[in-house]
Amino acid sequence: MQRSVCLPRILLMAACSLAIICWASMSAWAVNVNIDEVTIEIDDESYTSDDVEYIYVNSELAEITLDFSLDESSEDADWTLTLGASTNVSDQEFQSGKFATNASSASTSFTPRDVNVKLGDQNAAGDLVYSFKLTLQVTATTTEETTTNDGDEDVTTSETVTNTSPTQTIKIVVDRDPPETPTLDSTPSSGENSVNLTWEAVERSTSGSIEETEGSFMRYKVCARIIDDFGASSSKILDGDADDDLDESETETVEYEQEIEEVVEEDVAESAPEDDTEVEIPDFPGVDGDEDTSSDVEINEDDCILRTGITSNSYRFDGLTNGVVYGFRVKAVDAARNESDDWSNEVTATPRPVSDFWETYKEAGGKEKGGFCFIATAAFEGYDTPEVLTLRRFRDDVLARYELGIAFISLYYRWGAPAGAWLDEHPSLRPAARAALSPLVWWSRLYFAYGPTAALLVLLAACMLLGGATIGFRRFGKEAGR
Amino acid sequence: MKSSLLACFAAILFACFATPANAEESPKNFTLHLGFGPHSINAIDDELDSSTGTKPVSDVFGTGPKLMFQMGLEYYVWQGFGSVGIEGASGFWHTSGKGLREDGTQSKDSTTFNMIPLKLSAVYRFSYLQEEWAVPLVPFAKFGFDYWIWWVLNQRDDLARFVDDDGSSSKALGATYGLHVAYGLMFNLNFIDRELGRDFDQSAGVNGTYLYIEGVYNWLEDFKIGDSWNLSTHTFLAGILFEF
């Protein structure tokens, strides 16, 4: 009884609460502006700033484009950029504009020089560095329709609501101070087609009136140049993959590879042989880690295998050729893209072959070959028998190309191992297993010899033959029964 | 004198443990365990020709064992004088080392060995002492099949490859099957706080929470058929087990 009274009340309260929440959420329209991206263009080169709150540029002429957006579109919205108080002047309007009707995004461009003109001489913090703060605010208007129930009738009323967003701040530092030149550790470590380098981290040089942001913005570029290839024209050349340390855009990574290819083509080999070519490493006593005494050698970046955008003070320079003596130098690049005036000291190192665990094991005479072919391996008593090789090839070259084939492979891996183990325990059943697998082996060979069409035709013919034989056998059985 | 002391000790033990089993206990059909234990692959070194002096595992990864994580789920197929269950378990093991230069010195290039063990076991847990006399210790034994998937990565984090003198290439990805036998002991934590144990059962259906330790013999050599390497080891696992 009590339950039957309570239930409608609870439902009524829930409905009322829902209605109140809906009404509250509809009427509490707020506008928020977000700076989505900051693009900087200078000397026809364009890049996106890592940080939308702190922007570092190295020229007053750098064109800074702000892309910003509203959380919700508005019928009528104005935006205003205000020069902030960190410039020791009172806030003043710098730029303003309107969003297109019902648009939720807009953008504006300016150069630090525009700001400089606005502020006169007051913003300069020394000859080379000055900084300023901009705040972005939006005032947006929208019409809200509210429906209320007046007795038996629904009444809709319209109301125009104007909201002002909280301010979004960006801080811009114009910094033309080059960072210090780093010092390379004189003991690089050679690896397979690679050299591990370390150097002393360089501190930021910026000294603007805006407070420092956390973390280091310093990046580094490393140049590797071929000092002596010792006849390494017969050595292999690997692809130059950027290391994990490299926090760079894809475009820049591609640039590395192109640069590497170009340099290697010019300096090493006209006709590089296959990857598997063995490299004879000449003995270079005392080469690794020796500092080049002629560190004042002019470095032309065109002669470098160049890596940029390195964020830590160590780097695994890969994509090199074993046996070739390389000289390495490093430069610091700050957030405003100022580079150290000079390249660092040069250290030399020679990449050498390194055996990973698998190679070490195999070179020591290990016989494990890897792989998963259980049933076939057990049936044909060997992983490298021609039958198993054919089936493996069919698995890798044909089945693995199709989703259904991959599903079959995973099913086989799940159930094949115990089946293979069971076959191993019952060697007398191996001939039967071989007989069962043989059609598949023959068919795979047919597939590779004459192509998929011929193999499918043969499969179809075999199915028809088998079907015909089955039907014929049944009819024969029935007639014999009569 | 000695026998009377022993009798006294037994009586005290019985008085401590012998509380009647809770009649309202929820049914128990499964166990779930999470465990850790040391594992090494040094048996690989033993299979190689010792005259060469090369011990790939020791030289690259060192001689010490590395931690293996394992979890498993067991279903009781019979409960009577103890319980018999079928358990599936899996885990992960990883070790990393430095590649070797031609002169045998270690470089800074890393190489890693990874394994995922897959185990299917029959488990017998002798829970009779706990059920009849409230002794919080449960010995158990396992026997089952193993299928361990493994792979080796080189300094570029690619699958390692080796090209033989005859030009045939092998990838460091495969699986090794074998058997295992395990034996161990579980300690029922409900013994420490029976009230908490009862609450856990009533609220989540967990009948017992145990700490366990087990010794494991893994015989992993593809049953010595073919050219498999030897991943066999004798080790132990310890962890926590929930019965529900």
Interface residues (C-beta under 8 A of the other chain):
Chain A: S189 S190 G191 E192 S194 N196 D241 D276 I281 R316 D318 R352 P353 V354 S355 D356 F357 W358 E359 T360 Y361 K362 E363 A364 G365 G366 K367 E368 K369 G370 G371 F372 F374 T377 A378 E381 G382 Y383 D384 Y413 A417 P418 G420 A421 D424 E425
Chain B: I44 E47 L48 D49 T52 T54 K55 P56 V57 D59 V60 F61 G97 G99 L100 R101 E102 S107 K108 D109 T111 T112 F113 F145 Y147 V152 L153 N154 Q155 R156 A160 R161 F162 V163 D164 S168 S170 K171 A172 L173 G174 A175 Y177 F223 I225 G226 D227 S228 W229
